[in-house]
Amino acid sequence: MTDLKQPAFPPRSASAVGPLEIDTLVVGAGQAGVATSEHLSRHGVPHLVLEKSRIAEAWRSGRWDSLVTNGPVWHDRFPGMEFPDLAPDAFAHKDQVADYFEAYARQIAAPIRTGVEVRRVVRNSGRAGFSVETSEGVILANRVVVATGPFQQPVIPAIAPQDSALYQIHSAAYRNPEQLPEGAVLVVGAGSSGVQIADELQRAGKQVYLSVGPHDRPPRAYRNRDFVWWLGVLGLWDAQAMQPGKEHVTIAVSGAHGGRTIDFRELAGQGITLVGLTQAFSEGVVRFQADLADNIARGDENYLALLDAADAYIARNGLDLPEEPSARRCLPDPDCVTQPLLELDLAAAGISAIIWATGYANDFNWLQVDAFDANGKPRHQRGVASEPGIYFVGLPWLSRRGSTFIWGVWHDAKHIADHIATQRTYTAYRDAQQRQAEAQAGAAPVSLTGVR
Ligand SMILES: Cc1cc2nc3c(=O)[nH]c(=O)nc-3n(C[C@H](O)[C@H](O)[C@H](O)COP(=O)(O)OP(=O)(O)OC[C@H]3O[C@@H](n4cnc5c(N)ncnc54)[C@H](O)[C@@H]3O)c2cc1C
């Protein structure tokens, strides 16, 4: 990417000679698209990255104002560049992450065109490859890499009350406490987003109710090592699939305030009222499941299991890391856990806002190819889709637990680019007869790196 402010794409003159053709088109210039571009360039694959907004737009404008990374910057980065001006154990502000990917794209001269939306991709008939309709015209591509993000459509469950007096937003639309009306707030969902938003709102002086479902909550750090290190050495980032039964288990971690373990008892001590899973709304009353103590106990089990695995790893490898018995000390259960609220009159509790930190769904309507199962889920093996020539990168659990994370997507992108490079060697193969014919015609041998 030599010029972020590029001319309109494709060039206006292209229509006179037909649509632009490119070997590989990458859709999306978040971290997944940038990583894919780096690996394609290393293989000499001609490609173009189209981004409808700006590079790393999700980090720029799709997150709340105070967000910092959940992992320290020695870990949450690409191998080819460190975060400037940050100590290795620091947590980068979201704008620093966006700046980082812009700088990275510049460093690798990624051929990115911003402000161009891909609106439809269809397989060509009678010739290889795909026709790609964009906001700037049609492109023909042999391959399309879908790097449009793991978190595309904010999901608010159908139980949300149809009450126009309530201010309701998804966590994707939350920016800061000032945005909310006066009054108490119910935060539904206690993954990394929900707990951080609830904490911020409570610190800003709001009365906060936090609805806690099943979750994992690793220690922020243990025995002088951050949990990202423990997940790495214990092989847990590489887990290839979610444990059966854990599909709806979210992970509660935070880099806020220098990085601290999420401890629900501590949040309650701070003044947040914990409640169980939000079940239903009816006539101004919200009902919660009686599962709060159980959800917290299972989160504790997950926390302690990691400490046990870490201790065993230290003993097995004879590491000299200081013991940390205090990590196993647990605060007493607060009243809201021992005597949980099972229903709450919203008006009586003064609740004027609900924040739904309830996750995201995909939106692949524009991708009209045979790469989805009956439920509309991408059908692929490590990102190589069932429709030849289509690739996914950046999706949750694409190849393993680390696939959506900054460091993990870089490795998945490498696999995709390797696959594309291999496919190109097949395409470039010519049998003896063809080689002879080409030599007689004086045709230049087909380049493995040139546009077809
Ligand atoms: C609140 C939050 C905090 C997170 N914190 C961390 C963290 O600390 N560390 C970490 O490793 N991960 C974190 N993640 C996970 C992950 O790193 C981010 O979600 C990241 O943005 C994913 O990058 P991506 O490139 O896959 O997708 P995105 O960043 O979503 O990029 C996709 C891009 O595709 C573009 N696009 C979409 N459709 C089209 C189209 N049709 N045509 C053209 N362009 C299109 C979008 O504009 C966008 O720029 C966090 C996620 C969330 C939600």
The ligand as a Tripos MOL2 file, in Angstrom:
@<TRIPOS>MOLECULE
LIG
   53    58     1     0     0
SMALL
NO_CHARGES

@<TRIPOS>ATOM
      1 C1        -14.3310   -5.4360   21.8770 C.3       1 LIG1
      2 C2        -13.2920   -6.3000   21.2140 C.ar      1 LIG1
      3 C3        -12.0020   -6.3190   21.7180 C.ar      1 LIG1
      4 C4        -11.0260   -7.1180   21.1270 C.ar      1 LIG1
      5 N1         -9.7740   -7.1240   21.6660 N.ar      1 LIG1
      6 C5         -8.8290   -7.9120   21.1280 C.ar      1 LIG1
      7 C6         -7.5030   -7.9310   21.6610 C.ar      1 LIG1
      8 O1         -7.2020   -7.2650   22.6370 O.2       1 LIG1
      9 N2         -6.5670   -8.7200   21.0800 N.ar      1 LIG1
     10 C7         -6.8580   -9.4840   19.9960 C.ar      1 LIG1
     11 O2         -5.9710  -10.1830   19.4900 O.2       1 LIG1
     12 N3         -8.1120   -9.4980   19.4620 N.ar      1 LIG1
     13 C8         -9.0890   -8.7360   19.9990 C.ar      1 LIG1
     14 N4        -10.3520   -8.7320   19.4600 N.ar      1 LIG1
     15 C9        -10.6610   -9.6820   18.3780 C.3       1 LIG1
     16 C10       -10.1360   -9.2600   16.9800 C.3       1 LIG1
     17 O3         -8.7810   -8.9780   17.0680 O.3       1 LIG1
     18 C11       -10.8610   -8.0630   16.4030 C.3       1 LIG1
     19 O4        -12.2330   -8.3440   16.3230 O.3       1 LIG1
     20 C12       -10.3650   -7.6600   14.9980 C.3       1 LIG1
     21 O5        -10.9610   -6.4500   14.6070 O.3       1 LIG1
     22 C13       -10.6520   -8.7200   13.9280 C.3       1 LIG1
     23 O6         -9.9090   -8.3760   12.7680 O.3       1 LIG1
     24 P1        -10.3750   -8.8140   11.3030 P.3       1 LIG1
     25 O7         -9.4360   -8.2180   10.3360 O.co2     1 LIG1
     26 O8        -10.5800  -10.2830   11.2480 O.co2     1 LIG1
     27 O9        -11.8210   -8.1610   11.1710 O.3       1 LIG1
     28 P2        -12.2190   -6.6070   11.1950 P.3       1 LIG1
     29 O10       -11.3000   -5.8370   12.0270 O.co2     1 LIG1
     30 O11       -13.6660   -6.5780   11.5070 O.co2     1 LIG1
     31 O12       -11.9680   -6.1680    9.6850 O.3       1 LIG1
     32 C14       -12.8180   -6.5110    8.6280 C.3       1 LIG1
     33 C15       -12.7980   -5.3890    7.6360 C.3       1 LIG1
     34 O13       -13.5520   -5.7740    6.4970 O.3       1 LIG1
     35 C16       -14.2220   -4.6400    6.0030 C.3       1 LIG1
     36 N5        -15.3400   -5.1100    5.2000 N.ar      1 LIG1
     37 C17       -16.4100   -5.8300    5.6300 C.ar      1 LIG1
     38 N6        -17.2310   -6.1130    4.6060 N.ar      1 LIG1
     39 C18       -16.6770   -5.5610    3.5030 C.ar      1 LIG1
     40 C19       -17.0650   -5.5310    2.1350 C.ar      1 LIG1
     41 N7        -18.1900   -6.1270    1.6930 N.pl3     1 LIG1
     42 N8        -16.2530   -4.8640    1.2480 N.ar      1 LIG1
     43 C20       -15.1060   -4.2860    1.6810 C.ar      1 LIG1
     44 N9        -14.7070   -4.2940    2.9670 N.ar      1 LIG1
     45 C21       -15.4750   -4.9330    3.8620 C.ar      1 LIG1
     46 C22       -14.6290   -3.8770    7.2560 C.3       1 LIG1
     47 O14       -14.8490   -2.5030    6.9860 O.3       1 LIG1
     48 C23       -13.4340   -4.1080    8.1620 C.3       1 LIG1
     49 O15       -12.4840   -3.0680    8.1150 O.3       1 LIG1
     50 C24       -11.3510   -7.9310   20.0120 C.ar      1 LIG1
     51 C25       -12.6550   -7.9010   19.5010 C.ar      1 LIG1
     52 C26       -13.6160   -7.1020   20.0930 C.ar      1 LIG1
     53 C27       -15.0280   -7.0880   19.5360 C.3       1 LIG1
@<TRIPOS>BOND
     1     1     2 1
     2     2     3 ar
     3     2    52 ar
     4     3     4 ar
     5     4     5 ar
     6     4    50 ar
     7     5     6 ar
     8     6     7 ar
     9     6    13 1
    10     7     8 2
    11     7     9 ar
    12     9    10 ar
    13    10    11 2
    14    10    12 ar
    15    12    13 ar
    16    13    14 ar
    17    14    15 1
    18    14    50 ar
    19    15    16 1
    20    16    17 1
    21    16    18 1
    22    18    19 1
    23    18    20 1
    24    20    21 1
    25    20    22 1
    26    22    23 1
    27    23    24 1
    28    24    25 2
    29    24    26 1
    30    24    27 1
    31    27    28 1
    32    28    29 2
    33    28    30 1
    34    28    31 1
    35    31    32 1
    36    32    33 1
    37    33    34 1
    38    33    48 1
    39    34    35 1
    40    35    36 1
    41    35    46 1
    42    36    37 ar
    43    36    45 ar
    44    37    38 ar
    45    38    39 ar
    46    39    40 ar
    47    39    45 ar
    48    40    41 1
    49    40    42 ar
    50    42    43 ar
    51    43    44 ar
    52    44    45 ar
    53    46    47 1
    54    46    48 1
    55    48    49 1
    56    50    51 ar
    57    51    52 ar
    58    52    53 1
@<TRIPOS>SUBSTRUCTURE
     1 LIG1         1 GROUP 0 **** ****
